[in-house]
Amino acid sequence: MRPIAHIRIDVFKQTQADFARLAGVTQGTVSKWEAGTLAPSQAEMSRIRTAAIRLAMKWDDQWFFVVPTASIGVCSSPPVSA
C-alpha cells in the first residue's frame, strides 16, 4: 500500500472522491497518487495535514513517506496458539 492510500483509507476512512475534495484535487489525481504516477505537492500535503488536525485525528507527517507496519498487516508479536 502506498503512503497516500494509507492516509486516505486508514486515517481518513474516505473514498477517493471525498479525499479529493478534502485535498482540493480531483478524484483522478488521488487515483494517480495511489498508483504512484503522480506525487502530492507540498500545498496538497499541507491541506491534508491541516484537515487531519482540524478533525482532531491522530497524525504523523511521516505517513506521507512511510506506511506504518501495523497498517500493512505486519504483526509485531507472534500469534498465540490455542
N, C-alpha and C positions, 0 to 999 in steps of 0.2 A: 504494500500500500504506500502510495506517495504521501509525503507530509501534508500537502494541502487537502488530500482526500481524508486523512485522519482528522484534520481540523474540522472539515465540513461534516463528516459522518459521526465521529466520536465526541467531538467537543460541542458543536452547534446542533447536531442531530437535525440537519436540514436537507432538503432536496437541492439539487444543483440550481434550480431556478430561484429558490428562496435565498440561498447563499449568494448567488449572483447579485440579487437586489441589495443585500447587506454590504457587499463589497463594491457596489457601484459599477458592475460589469454585466455582460450578457451571460446567459446560461452556456452558450457556446464557448465563451472564454474560460469558464470554470471547467468545462469538459477538456479543453486544451491544457489547462493547468494539470488536471488529473492524469492526462495521457502523457505528460512530460514534453509536449511540443511548444509550450509557452510557459514562462515563469511570471508570477505576480510581480508587479512593480512595487517599489517601496511605498508609494502612495496607497496602493491596494492593500498591501500588508498592514499598513498603518490603520486603514479603515476597518479591517478585520479585527485587529488588536483592540482598537477603540470600542468596537461593538461588543467584544467579549468582556471588556472591563465594565462598560456601561450596563451590561446584563448580569454583572456580578458572577461571571463564570470563572472557574479555575483557569488560569492562563500561564503559559510559559513561551517566551519568544523563540526558544529553541525548536518548538514544534514546527516552525516554518522550514526547518532544515533536517530534522531527525524525528522519526516516529518513535514514541516510547515503546519499549518492548512489550509491555502489557497489552498494548493495542493491537499487536500482530499475533496474538495467541501464544506467546512465549511465557511459560510459567517459571517463576524463579525458584519454586520448591518442587521436589519430586512428588508424583502422585501418591496418594495414600492407598495402600492395599487393604482389601476387605477382610 
